[in-house]
């Protein structure tokens, strides 16, 4: 598995982790309290551009996950990057 350096920060008052995985910028913003089902919303472009929606979802317990796969438009490599992000994050980044 690729080595990942993670840094903690705050986005709009929420804890987040910033890291690079396989050369792609990644951000995971955590809600103050997760919903029981632990839902996520994915952003693959324009992180922060729709902050009102992301903030509403964070408030009710969603995680906001961003990985830069701009201009890949659902290509198989983009899906592998997203799968790698998910695997790395749920295994305790």
C-alpha positions in Angstrom: 0.0 0.0 0.0 1.3 3.5 -0.8 2.6 5.5 2.1 0.5 8.5 2.9 1.4 11.6 4.9 -1.6 13.2 6.5 -2.1 16.6 8.1 -5.0 17.7 10.2 -6.7 21.0 9.6 -10.1 22.7 10.1 -12.5 23.4 7.3 -15.6 25.5 8.1 -15.2 24.5 11.8 -15.0 20.8 11.1 -12.0 18.5 11.5 -10.4 17.3 8.3 -7.5 15.4 7.1 -5.5 16.5 4.0 -3.3 14.0 2.2 -2.0 12.9 -1.1 -2.6 9.3 -2.3 -1.2 8.0 -5.6 -0.4 11.6 -6.5 -4.0 12.8 -6.0 -4.9 15.5 -3.4 -7.5 14.1 -0.9 -9.5 15.7 1.9 -11.7 14.0 4.4 -14.0 16.2 6.5 -15.5 14.6 9.6 -18.8 15.5 11.2 -18.9 16.3 14.9 -21.1 13.2 15.3 -21.5 10.6 12.6 -24.9 9.2 11.7 -25.3 5.5 12.7 -25.0 4.4 9.1 -21.8 6.5 8.6 -22.7 8.0 5.3 -20.4 9.9 2.9 -20.7 12.4 0.1 -18.0 12.3 -2.5 -16.5 15.4 -4.2 -14.3 14.8 -7.2 -14.0 18.4 -8.3 -14.5 21.8 -6.9 -14.0 21.1 -3.2 -15.7 23.9 -1.2 -17.7 25.2 -4.2 -21.0 23.9 -2.8 -20.2 24.6 0.9 -23.8 25.1 1.9 -24.8 21.6 1.0 -21.6 20.1 2.4 -22.1 22.0 5.7 -25.7 20.8 5.9 -24.7 17.2 5.4 -21.8 17.5 7.9 -24.3 18.9 10.5 -26.5 15.8 10.2 -23.6 13.4 10.3 -22.2 12.8 6.8 -18.5 12.7 6.0 -17.4 14.9 3.1 -14.7 13.1 1.0 -12.8 14.8 -1.8 -10.2 13.3 -4.2 -8.9 15.2 -7.2 -9.9 13.2 -10.2 -10.7 16.2 -12.3 -11.0 15.6 -16.1 -11.1 11.8 -15.6 -14.9 11.7 -15.9 -15.6 8.3 -14.4 -12.7 6.5 -16.2 -11.6 3.2 -14.7 -8.4 4.8 -13.3 -10.4 7.5 -11.5 -12.5 4.7 -10.0 -9.4 2.9 -8.8 -8.2 6.2 -7.2 -11.5 6.6 -5.4 -11.5 2.9 -4.3 -7.9 3.4 -2.9 -9.0 6.6 -1.0 -11.9 4.7 0.5 -9.9 1.6 1.4 -7.1 3.8 3.0 -9.6 5.9 4.9 -11.7 3.2 6.4 -8.6 1.2 7.4 -7.6 4.1 9.7 -5.6 6.6 7.7 
